[in-house]
Each structure stands twice: as C-alpha cells, then as structure tokens.
Amino acid sequence: EKDIIAEDKRVVEEDLMAAKPALDGARDALNAITPKDIMMLKALKKPPELIKRLFDCVLVLRKEPLIECEMTEVKGVKKREVSWKYSVPMMAKSTFLEELQRFAKDEINDETIELLYPYTSDPDLTYEAAKKASGNVAGLCIWVRSMVLYTEISKVVKPKMAALKV
C-alpha cells in the first residue's frame, strides 16, 4: 500500500508540475503590466478590437457583467460585440492588477471555460498579436490562456489529490 500511495503521489505531483510553467508565465505576464499601461489603454477613444476582446475574457473570468452577446457582420466577417463599457470601470479600480494577481483560479468552472471558448478559439487572440496592438497589456492574453490551461489540468489533478488524501 505504501508503494501504491507513493506512486499515486508521484503522478499527482507530475501532473501539478505540468501546470506550473503556465502559472509562472501568467504571474510574470501580469507583473509586466504597469498601472501606467492600464491608464494609457483607458485613455484610448478607440482601443484595438483585439484588446477589447481580451478584456471581455477578463470580465468572464472575474464573473463581471457583459453586454448581451450579438454577432455583427462587418465587410463579410462576423464579429462579436464587445463589452468595453464594462471593461473601462473594471480597469479604473486602483486594485485591478492586484486583484488579477490574487485571482482565485480554483473557482473557475466548466461554464466559465465554455464562455471563454469563442474568444480563446479566435486565431488572432495570441500574445504576439496583442503585443502589436497594445504593448505590455498583451500579458493579459498569457494570463487568460494560463487560467484556462490550469483549469483543464486541475480537473484531472483534483480528483487524484482527493484520492491521495483518502
């Protein structure tokens, strides 16, 4: 039994280690964003569409309100309406970046991941594209993707950890 438990523990720790690089990357990406970056973004009259969609992802993760999702067609391309009007007040909080750093990632559920899917499946929602659109704020792209990856890994690891405790 001791050997079986030791092997189970090793497997759980190995699974947890798979999430560590993503979480470290998310932390580093958030640390690269400064309050000045957020202030500059808030000041933009027309922020890049990609950045607006990225902030929709942040709203979804934080369980903040969104506008009712409607698809519009612009020059033959279907686009999602964004909730920028809710993103601006969220960014205006002086604790915005601190709250993201202390984000309760274990509270993300399958429904949240499902709500994020239309955004995260967009081929242009990448760090490189976000970096071109708005510099350091692109770190939010890494953070969003890391939260999704962590949730997927934890769905496998949490039951194993519970079994290990027993």
C-alpha positions, 0 to 999 in steps of 0.5 A: 500500500505504501508503494501504491500511495507513493506512486499515486503521489508521484503522478499527482505531483507530475501532473501539478508540475505540468501546470506550473510553467503556465502559472509562472508565465501568467504571474510574470505576464501580469507583473509586466503590466504597469498601472501606467499601461492600464491608464494609457489603454483607458485613455484610448477613444478607440482601443484595438478590437483585439484588446477589447476582446481580451478584456471581455475574457477578463470580465468572464473570468472575474464573473463581471457583467457583459453586454448581451452577446450579438454577432455583427457582420462587418465587410463579410466577417462576423464579429462579436460585440464587445463589452468595453463599457464594462471593461473601462470601470473594471480597469479604473479600480486602483486594485485591478492588477492586484486583484488579477494577481490574487485571482482565485483560479480554483473557482473557475468552472466548466461554464466559465471555460465554455464562455471563454471558448469563442474568444480563446478559439479566435486565431488572432487572440495570441500574445504576439498579436496583442503585443502589436496592438497594445504593448505590455497589456498583451500579458493579459492574453498569457494570463487568460490562456494560463487560467484556462490551461490550469483549469483543464489540468486541475480537473484531472489533478483534483480528483487524484489529490482527493484520492491521495488524501483518502 
